[in-house]
Amino acid sequence: MSTGDEILNRVRAAARIKVLFLPHALHQMLRPDRMIRRSEVCEVVAHGKVVEDYPEDARGHSYLLLGFGNEERPIHVVCTPKEDYLAIITAYLPDEKEWSDDFKTRVKK
């Protein structure tokens, strides 16, 4: 298992080459109750922290990042670094009912 710094280095290296927003990500970002800008997602990638690791993801080993967008609103971004790009799988505003106060830990139901 990689450390958070190693993961972020891979994610950010891929993003420096190219950031590819998958259709699902764009659909989720453009929902009227979210309206997440691409620049906000890029801010999460550049300055966010790793919250979860999904080694078995069908789209490739992916990661959930937490960062903050406009007006310091929390944003979760799921991404997978590839050799020549970073794929943004989805981006959303974490639900306060499903996440701890710091949006880093899922609330057990």
Backbone torsions as a table, in degrees:
resi	resn	phi	psi	omega
1	MET	NA	138.3	-178.8
2	SER	-85.4	154.7	174.7
3	THR	-78.2	163.8	178.7
4	GLY	-58.3	-39.0	179.9
5	ASP	-66.2	-40.6	178.5
6	GLU	-63.9	-41.9	179.1
7	ILE	-62.6	-49.4	-178.9
8	LEU	-62.1	-36.1	176.9
9	ASN	-62.1	-43.0	178.1
10	ARG	-65.3	-45.1	-179.9
11	VAL	-60.7	-48.2	-175.9
12	ARG	-71.3	-33.1	176.3
13	ALA	-64.3	-43.6	178.1
14	ALA	-64.1	-39.7	-178.7
15	ALA	-66.6	-31.0	178.7
16	ARG	-66.0	-26.6	178.2
17	ILE	-78.8	-53.6	-178.4
18	LYS	-169.4	144.7	173.7
19	VAL	-114.4	123.1	-179.1
20	LEU	-113.0	118.0	178.0
21	PHE	-90.4	114.3	178.3
22	LEU	-70.5	154.6	-177.6
23	PRO	-52.4	-40.2	179.8
24	HIS	-61.4	-40.9	179.3
25	ALA	-61.3	-47.6	-180.0
26	LEU	-61.2	-41.9	178.8
27	HIS	-60.1	-45.7	-179.3
28	GLN	-68.2	-38.9	-179.2
29	MET	-66.6	-31.4	-175.4
30	LEU	-91.3	3.1	176.0
31	ARG	-60.9	137.0	-176.6
32	PRO	-55.6	-29.6	-179.4
33	ASP	-83.4	-0.3	-179.6
34	ARG	-120.5	-61.3	-177.9
35	MET	45.9	62.6	179.3
36	ILE	-90.7	126.3	-179.5
37	ARG	-82.1	153.0	175.4
38	ARG	-57.6	-38.9	-179.9
39	SER	-62.0	-33.3	177.4
40	GLU	-68.4	-41.4	178.2
41	VAL	-62.7	-43.4	178.7
42	CYS	-63.6	-33.6	176.1
43	GLU	-65.9	-41.5	177.1
44	VAL	-62.2	-45.1	179.3
45	VAL	-61.1	-42.4	-176.0
46	ALA	-73.9	-31.9	-171.9
47	HIS	-129.4	-1.6	-176.0
48	GLY	-77.4	179.4	179.9
49	LYS	-121.5	152.4	176.9
50	VAL	-76.7	128.4	180.0
51	VAL	-106.7	-41.8	179.5
52	GLU	-141.7	156.7	-177.8
53	ASP	-123.6	127.4	-179.1
54	TYR	-119.5	79.0	-176.3
55	PRO	-67.1	-21.5	-176.1
56	GLU	-101.0	11.3	-178.8
57	ASP	-58.4	134.5	-178.6
58	ALA	-62.1	-25.0	-179.9
59	ARG	-87.0	0.4	-177.0
60	GLY	115.1	160.2	-179.3
61	HIS	-51.7	119.7	-175.5
62	SER	-128.2	169.8	-174.5
63	TYR	-140.2	146.8	173.1
64	LEU	-100.3	121.5	178.5
65	LEU	-108.6	146.4	173.3
66	LEU	-115.4	130.8	174.3
67	GLY	-150.6	-170.7	-175.9
68	PHE	-130.0	137.0	-177.4
69	GLY	-104.3	-150.3	179.2
70	ASN	-56.1	140.6	179.7
71	GLU	58.0	26.3	177.0
72	GLU	58.8	27.2	177.3
73	ARG	-75.5	139.2	-179.9
74	PRO	-71.0	140.6	178.2
75	ILE	-135.3	133.4	172.2
76	HIS	-100.4	136.2	177.5
77	VAL	-128.9	126.2	172.7
78	VAL	-101.1	125.6	-176.5
79	CYS	-142.6	160.6	176.1
80	THR	-135.4	121.4	178.9
81	PRO	-78.8	131.1	174.8
82	LYS	-111.9	175.8	-176.8
83	GLU	-60.8	-39.6	-174.9
84	ASP	-123.9	18.5	174.7
85	TYR	-171.7	165.3	171.9
86	LEU	-109.2	121.5	177.9
87	ALA	-90.9	124.1	174.5
88	ILE	-92.2	111.1	-176.2
89	ILE	-80.4	-45.6	176.3
90	THR	-159.7	163.7	174.8
91	ALA	-146.7	137.7	-177.8
92	TYR	-156.0	165.7	174.2
93	LEU	-91.1	119.1	-177.5
94	PRO	-64.1	137.9	179.9
95	ASP	-77.4	126.5	-179.3
96	GLU	-60.3	-23.8	179.3
97	LYS	-78.5	-20.5	-176.2
98	GLU	-103.6	-10.8	-175.0
99	TRP	-129.2	153.2	175.0
100	SER	-62.1	171.6	-177.6
101	ASP	-59.4	-28.5	180.0
102	ASP	-93.7	2.0	177.2
103	PHE	63.9	22.9	-179.4
104	LYS	-105.0	-18.1	-175.0
105	THR	-129.8	132.9	177.1
106	ARG	-70.2	141.0	177.1
107	VAL	-80.7	130.0	179.2
108	LYS	-75.6	134.0	-179.0
109	LYS	-100.4	NA	NA
